[in-house]
């Protein structure tokens, strides 16, 4: 069987493996455009198992048309309203279990400079 327009296939590889799809368009070099239970995308023909069934779909049919031809309901997508993003709270400076090091002023070190002798004239 060849993968002509409207051929029902089962996806063999990828995250959509095991799902039913329909060939929507034939591309070059062994690739086809598929849609159905899978995502609408370009697919290698080696990753598809054709079935005996074909559907009457037009070239580059919409997702809704393909799903109706398969006898399935298209998934309804719900767009979320853009709301205020939750703010991340800063970590408070809680006292730690170990005491903090204190920097006490060190006493000045005594320096003894040798006395400079006055040059004799």
BELFENLIN-V443623 format. One record per residue. N is the residue number from 0. PSI is psi in degrees with one decimal (NA if undefined). OMEGA is omega in radians with two decimals (NA if undefined). D_CENTER is the distance of its C-alpha to the mean C-alpha in Angstrom with 2 decimals. Layout:
BEGIN
N;PSI;OMEGA;D_CENTER
N;PSI;OMEGA;D_CENTER
END
This chain:
BEGIN
0;141.4;3.11;35.84
1;164.0;-3.12;34.05
2;78.6;3.11;30.85
3;176.3;-3.12;32.41
4;127.2;3.10;31.33
5;-2.0;-3.13;31.00
6;129.5;3.09;30.80
7;132.2;-3.10;29.08
8;166.8;3.01;27.01
9;130.6;-3.12;25.06
10;131.8;-3.09;21.78
11;-27.2;-3.02;22.35
12;157.5;3.07;19.20
13;-173.4;-3.07;15.45
14;-15.4;3.09;13.61
15;16.7;-3.09;16.11
16;136.3;3.13;19.05
17;-4.5;-3.12;22.18
18;153.9;-3.10;21.49
19;140.5;3.12;23.96
20;167.0;3.14;23.44
21;138.3;3.09;25.86
22;121.8;-3.09;26.36
23;-34.4;-3.10;26.29
24;146.1;3.09;27.12
25;124.4;3.13;28.26
26;-174.2;-3.10;26.83
27;164.7;3.04;28.32
28;40.3;3.04;28.23
29;24.0;3.10;27.46
30;147.6;3.07;24.44
31;161.7;3.05;24.39
32;125.9;-3.09;22.41
33;159.0;3.07;21.75
34;161.5;-3.14;21.11
35;-130.3;3.06;22.01
36;-20.7;3.13;20.43
37;176.5;3.03;17.67
38;146.8;3.11;15.30
39;113.2;-3.09;17.45
40;168.3;3.07;16.90
41;137.9;-3.07;18.92
42;144.1;3.06;19.86
43;137.6;-3.12;22.24
44;-22.3;3.10;25.49
45;-16.5;-3.14;25.70
46;7.1;-3.11;22.73
47;143.0;3.03;24.74
48;107.2;-3.12;27.84
49;146.5;3.06;30.06
50;-179.7;-3.14;32.20
51;-11.8;-3.01;35.65
52;145.5;2.98;34.55
53;154.7;3.12;34.01
54;152.4;3.07;33.33
55;92.2;3.07;34.84
56;147.6;3.12;31.93
57;163.7;3.13;32.20
58;134.4;-3.12;30.26
59;43.7;3.11;26.84
60;155.3;3.14;27.48
61;164.0;-3.13;25.24
62;-39.7;-3.13;22.93
63;-41.4;3.13;25.57
64;-41.0;-3.14;28.33
65;-42.9;-3.12;26.67
66;-37.6;3.09;26.00
67;-39.1;3.13;29.63
68;-33.6;3.09;30.94
69;-14.4;-3.12;29.21
70;23.6;3.14;30.74
71;159.0;3.07;27.54
72;133.4;3.09;26.48
73;144.5;3.12;23.47
74;134.8;3.10;20.87
75;125.4;3.13;21.43
76;137.1;3.13;18.55
77;122.4;3.12;19.43
78;134.3;3.12;18.39
79;144.1;3.07;18.32
80;140.6;3.12;20.79
81;120.4;3.14;19.85
82;-176.7;3.12;21.64
83;134.8;3.11;22.47
84;140.4;3.10;19.85
85;134.6;-3.13;21.16
86;142.1;3.08;22.75
87;136.3;-3.13;22.48
88;142.0;3.09;25.95
89;148.6;3.11;27.42
90;133.4;3.12;28.84
91;153.8;3.14;32.58
92;88.4;3.13;34.92
93;147.6;3.12;36.35
94;134.7;-3.11;39.29
95;167.2;-3.09;38.35
96;-31.9;3.13;40.27
97;139.8;-3.14;41.87
98;145.2;-3.13;44.15
99;148.7;3.11;43.12
100;135.3;3.11;45.16
101;143.2;3.12;47.75
102;95.4;3.11;48.96
103;146.5;3.14;52.69
104;129.6;3.12;54.75
105;145.0;3.10;56.58
106;146.0;-3.11;60.29
107;136.8;-3.14;61.26
108;138.2;-3.14;62.59
109;125.2;3.10;66.24
110;129.8;3.09;66.82
111;117.4;3.11;70.32
112;139.7;3.10;71.13
113;140.7;-3.12;74.30
114;137.1;-3.13;76.96
115;126.5;3.13;77.56
116;138.6;-3.13;81.18
117;138.1;-3.12;82.86
118;131.3;-3.13;83.97
119;136.8;3.11;87.75
120;NA;NA;89.55
END
